[in-house]
Amino acid sequence: MPNIRHILSLSGGKDSTALAIYMRDKISDMEYVFCDTDKELAETYEYLGRLEAFLGKKIVRLRDDRGFDHWLKVYGGYLPSSRMRWCTKVLKIKPFEKFVGTDEVMMYVGIRADEDRGGYITSKPNIHPVYPFRDDGMTLQDVHRILDESGIGFPTYYDWRTRSGCFFCFYQRKNEWVGLLERHPDLYEKAKQYEKTNPVNGERYTWTERESLEELARPERVAEIKAKQQDALLAAKKDKPNRPLLEILGQDEDDDNLPCSFCHT
Ligand code: SF4
C-alpha cells in the first residue's frame, strides 16, 4: 500500500503503553496519539508523559473541541452507559478518524492474546486495525515484563482502579468509585453533579445502575463495598494463590460487555 501511515492510539492504560514500547524499534515512523476527553485523571497525563520521554517522540493529543458537556446536552442529558456509549464515539473515535482523514492507516491496537474481546470496529475502509500482541501470542505476563523492563511500570491509578479512561467512566466497579471518592474527592463531586432526576417522571440519570453517587458515598455503603471487595480478593487468592493481584482486580463482573480498546487498553 502506498504511503501508509502507522498509528498507535494510546488509552493511558497498561496494554497500549506496553504495545508502544514493544513496537518502538519495529516501526520507526510510528505516530502516537491519545484521544483526550478532557475528563481524564491527572495520573493518566503523568503516565503519558513518562511514555513520551521513553519513546523520545511526541504523543499527539486529539480532542473534540466541543467536549463532553456539549455532547451531553446534544444527547438530551442522558449520561453515557454501556448500552448507549455515545462518549466513545464523539470524543475518541471521531477525533481519531478526523486525524486520519482519507490516508491509508495501519492502526495498532493493544488487545492481548489472552483476552476475549473485539477490537476497533470501523466503517472506514482506509483504517486497518492490527493486533501485534494477539498475533504474537503476548499475554498479561508479557505486558508486566515489558513495563517492568522498560522502567515505565504501571500507571499510579492502578492502586485503586484497573482501567484507564474518564474519571466518571461508567465502567468503574463500585470499589473503584470508592477509590475515586477517597483519592479524588473533587472529581467524585464533579461526577455526582452530572447525576440528575427527571422532575417530570422521576427517572434518575446515574453513573451506576440502581444507585446514585450520593448513595454510594454513605459511610455504611462504602464500608460494605470495601468488605465485599476484600472478600472477593481473598476468595480469588485462595482459589489461585499465584495469580497476580492486578489480574484478579481486572476481572469484570460483566465480561460480555467489555469496554472498547479506544478507552481501555
Ligand atoms: S473512558 Fe468511559 S466515559 Fe470516557 S469516553 Fe471511554 S467509555 Fe466513555
Boltz pocket constraint, residues with backbone or C-beta under 6 A from the ligand:
constraints:
  - pocket:
      binder: B
      contacts: [[A, 37], [A, 80], [A, 85], [A, 87], [A, 88], [A, 91], [A, 92], [A, 164], [A, 165], [A, 166], [A, 168], [A, 169], [A, 170], [A, 171], [A, 259], [A, 263]]
      max_distance: 6.0
